[in-house]
Amino acid sequence: METRGLDPVPDEERTGRVRALFPTWAAANMTVLLLTVGAGLVVLNRLSFWQVLVVAVSAPLVSFGLVGFVSVAGKRGGAPGMALSRAVFGQRGNLAPGALIWVARWGWETMNAVTGAYALLTVGDVLFGVRTTPALIMGTLLAFVAGSFLLSGLGLRALRVCCTWSAYLFGAFSVLVLGHLAVTAPWRLVLDRPPGPASMVIAGIGILTAGGISWAPSGPDFTRYLPRTAPGPALVAFTVGGAAVVLLPMVLMGAVMAEATPALAVTGDPVSFIGALLPTWLSVPYLIVTITGMVLINAMSMYSAGFTAQTLGFSLPRAWAVGVNAAISLFLGALLMMVASSFIESFVSFLNLLAVTFSAWIGVFATDMLRGRSYDPVALMDTTPASAYWYTGGVAWTAVAAWAAGLAVGLLFTGVEWFTGPLAGTWPGRSGLGWAVTVLVSGGLYAALPRPGQGRGAAAPLHI
């Protein structure tokens, strides 16, 4: 069980290997929600199979390229992402983006918990014909959240082992599903579908990228045990490769399945269709493996959420700080399963808001890395005015101002189920690129503003 919290990892304990990032980020994408998104690209965005292929290749390159780049800070500073963020925003200034990212994680964990609960219900229906009841919904949701909480409490070593074995199992069963689809899919309909508008291709890339970049603040959490000499390009490559090896076939599988089951794109239950489209001998083990993957996704998110909670001042061990997130995701998950009329609409709306929330932080943090940042382990943990990262009243005002401006402008271009910004009808808004506008504004403004004095945390050339 890992007991280390926010404190930076000393060099003698940095024995991790870069290649371990490949199964980590493969596991972070093992969700059947990608099938639903792939179906939505065909049914809702009206894209052809080849256009979906372009989307599925481009999205992980953009999103997890950013995740990989931000992860370099972990091997340089040896601390979790939101702890390193103190060097950028100041000890007090970091509370604002930290609180917003922590709240956003509630939604991410809720979506995954709901999907996992649906998968459990589908297994019960396929095997035993169990009918869904409110009590059964709550029971499956509770079991899923509890499993995620327990695994995240064990820490990084347990997560790495589980991610590795889950990636192997998921890969094996995905090959079987792909083989089944290759034989049974209506390929003439799939390949003859006319291409959709280019703007919808951009929108599809925007939607998929939105989900991926939400992992950026967590990236350093999984690289802080790497030695300082670990090559940055390899770190980025394994991050992108791990995500792409799962995301690409899953999205394409969803696009193929949509030809036989168009309702997949708008279903209230995003996984029940698997029992109908696949034979029992394949659907049941495949769902069980994907449930394991979704437990891992939530466990990874809760693992990072524990660090974020600690940066906000929760004086609890990391293993228990995630309990707050677990309880909240359980409550919100029950609400979504009982009340929401369209899961995919709620999911896409959430992704767009989530992306803007995380992108404001990414723009500032990534620009700070490009400017050259060395991390002082003593100053990171010192929350008093004596800290080198205290700046002015505990706040790096230029960083906070750039973050707030990027967030505000990004929301202007965002249109979702519950909120529509005044510029959502423009091309960036229609294409789901509010997150890109956010990164450009927050990063560009931070680059233009003078950098606060740092004392012991002085700038150093960036060595990736």
ZIZI-V939568 format. One record per residue. N is the residue number from 1. RES is the residue in one letter. OMEGA is omega in whole degrees, -180 to 180 (999 if undefined). Layout:
n:res:omega
N:RES:OMEGA
N:RES:OMEGA
This chain:
n:res:omega
1:M:-180
2:E:-180
3:T:-178
4:R:179
5:G:-177
6:L:-173
7:D:-179
8:P:-179
9:V:178
10:P:-175
11:D:-177
12:E:179
13:E:-178
14:R:-176
15:T:-179
16:G:179
17:R:-176
18:V:-176
19:R:177
20:A:179
21:L:-178
22:F:177
23:P:178
24:T:-177
25:W:169
26:A:180
27:A:-179
28:A:-180
29:N:-177
30:M:180
31:T:179
32:V:175
33:L:177
34:L:175
35:L:180
36:T:178
37:V:177
38:G:177
39:A:179
40:G:178
41:L:180
42:V:-172
43:V:-175
44:L:180
45:N:177
46:R:180
47:L:174
48:S:179
49:F:-177
50:W:175
51:Q:175
52:V:177
53:L:178
54:V:179
55:V:-175
56:A:177
57:V:-174
58:S:-172
59:A:180
60:P:177
61:L:-179
62:V:-171
63:S:-177
64:F:166
65:G:175
66:L:179
67:V:180
68:G:180
69:F:179
70:V:-180
71:S:178
72:V:179
73:A:180
74:G:-180
75:K:177
76:R:-176
77:G:177
78:G:-177
79:A:177
80:P:-175
81:G:-176
82:M:171
83:A:176
84:L:180
85:S:177
86:R:180
87:A:-177
88:V:-173
89:F:-175
90:G:-176
91:Q:177
92:R:-179
93:G:-180
94:N:-178
95:L:-177
96:A:178
97:P:179
98:G:-180
99:A:-179
100:L:178
101:I:179
102:W:178
103:V:180
104:A:179
105:R:176
106:W:-178
107:G:-180
108:W:180
109:E:178
110:T:180
111:M:180
112:N:179
113:A:178
114:V:179
115:T:178
116:G:178
117:A:176
118:Y:180
119:A:177
120:L:179
121:L:180
122:T:177
123:V:178
124:G:-180
125:D:-178
126:V:-176
127:L:-170
128:F:-179
129:G:-178
130:V:179
131:R:-178
132:T:175
133:T:177
134:P:179
135:A:179
136:L:177
137:I:-179
138:M:180
139:G:179
140:T:179
141:L:179
142:L:-180
143:A:-179
144:F:-179
145:V:180
146:A:178
147:G:178
148:S:-179
149:F:-178
150:L:-179
151:L:179
152:S:179
153:G:-180
154:L:174
155:G:-167
156:L:-178
157:R:179
158:A:179
159:L:-179
160:R:180
161:V:-179
162:C:179
163:C:-178
164:T:-179
165:W:178
166:S:179
167:A:177
168:Y:-178
169:L:-179
170:F:179
171:G:-179
172:A:-179
173:F:177
174:S:176
175:V:178
176:L:179
177:V:178
178:L:178
179:G:178
180:H:179
181:L:-180
182:A:-178
183:V:-170
184:T:-174
185:A:175
186:P:-170
187:W:178
188:R:177
189:L:-179
190:V:-174
191:L:-180
192:D:180
193:R:-179
194:P:-180
195:P:178
196:G:-179
197:P:178
198:A:179
199:S:179
200:M:174
201:V:178
202:I:180
203:A:178
204:G:176
205:I:179
206:G:-179
207:I:-179
208:L:178
209:T:-179
210:A:179
211:G:-176
212:G:-175
213:I:177
214:S:177
215:W:-173
216:A:179
217:P:179
218:S:-175
219:G:-180
220:P:179
221:D:-176
222:F:178
223:T:-175
224:R:176
225:Y:176
226:L:176
227:P:-179
228:R:-178
229:T:180
230:A:-177
231:P:-180
232:G:179
233:P:178
234:A:178
235:L:179
236:V:-178
237:A:-180
238:F:177
239:T:179
240:V:-178
241:G:179
242:G:179
243:A:-174
244:A:-176
245:V:176
246:V:-174
247:L:-176
248:L:-179
249:P:-179
250:M:180
251:V:178
252:L:176
253:M:178
254:G:179
255:A:179
256:V:-180
257:M:-177
258:A:179
259:E:179
260:A:-177
261:T:-180
262:P:-179
263:A:178
264:L:-176
265:A:-175
266:V:-175
267:T:172
268:G:177
269:D:-170
270:P:-177
271:V:-175
272:S:-179
273:F:-177
274:I:179
275:G:-179
276:A:-175
277:L:-177
278:L:175
279:P:-175
280:T:-177
281:W:-180
282:L:-175
283:S:-176
284:V:178
285:P:179
286:Y:178
287:L:179
288:I:178
289:V:179
290:T:175
291:I:177
292:T:178
293:G:-179
294:M:172
295:V:179
296:L:178
297:I:180
298:N:179
299:A:177
300:M:179
301:S:178
302:M:177
303:Y:178
304:S:-180
305:A:177
306:G:177
307:F:-180
308:T:178
309:A:179
310:Q:178
311:T:179
312:L:175
313:G:177
314:F:-177
315:S:179
316:L:172
317:P:-178
318:R:-176
319:A:-179
320:W:179
321:A:180
322:V:-180
323:G:178
324:V:178
325:N:180
326:A:-179
327:A:-179
328:I:-180
329:S:176
330:L:180
331:F:-178
332:L:178
333:G:178
334:A:179
335:L:-178
336:L:-178
337:M:-177
338:M:-168
339:V:-172
340:A:-178
341:S:-179
342:S:-178
343:F:-174
344:I:177
345:E:178
346:S:-178
347:F:-180
348:V:177
349:S:180
350:F:180
351:L:-179
352:N:178
353:L:180
354:L:-177
355:A:179
356:V:-179
357:T:-178
358:F:-176
359:S:178
360:A:177
361:W:-178
362:I:-178
363:G:-179
364:V:-175
365:F:-179
366:A:177
367:T:178
368:D:176
369:M:-180
370:L:177
371:R:-179
372:G:-178
373:R:169
374:S:-174
375:Y:179
376:D:-176
377:P:179
378:V:-178
379:A:179
380:L:-176
381:M:-179
382:D:-178
383:T:179
384:T:178
385:P:178
386:A:-177
387:S:175
388:A:-180
389:Y:177
390:W:179
391:Y:-178
392:T:-178
393:G:-180
394:G:-173
395:V:168
396:A:-168
397:W:179
398:T:179
399:A:-179
400:V:179
401:A:178
402:A:178
403:W:-178
404:A:180
405:A:179
406:G:179
407:L:-178
408:A:-179
409:V:179
410:G:179
411:L:177
412:L:-178
413:F:-174
414:T:175
415:G:-178
416:V:-176
417:E:-174
418:W:-173
419:F:178
420:T:178
421:G:-177
422:P:180
423:L:-178
424:A:180
425:G:177
426:T:-177
427:W:179
428:P:-180
429:G:180
430:R:-178
431:S:180
432:G:-176
433:L:175
434:G:179
435:W:-180
436:A:176
437:V:-180
438:T:180
439:V:-178
440:L:-178
441:V:-177
442:S:180
443:G:-180
444:G:180
445:L:180
446:Y:178
447:A:-178
448:A:-178
449:L:178
450:P:-179
451:R:-180
452:P:176
453:G:-172
454:Q:-176
455:G:-175
456:R:-179
457:G:-173
458:A:-178
459:A:176
460:A:178
461:P:-179
462:L:175
463:H:-180
464:I:999
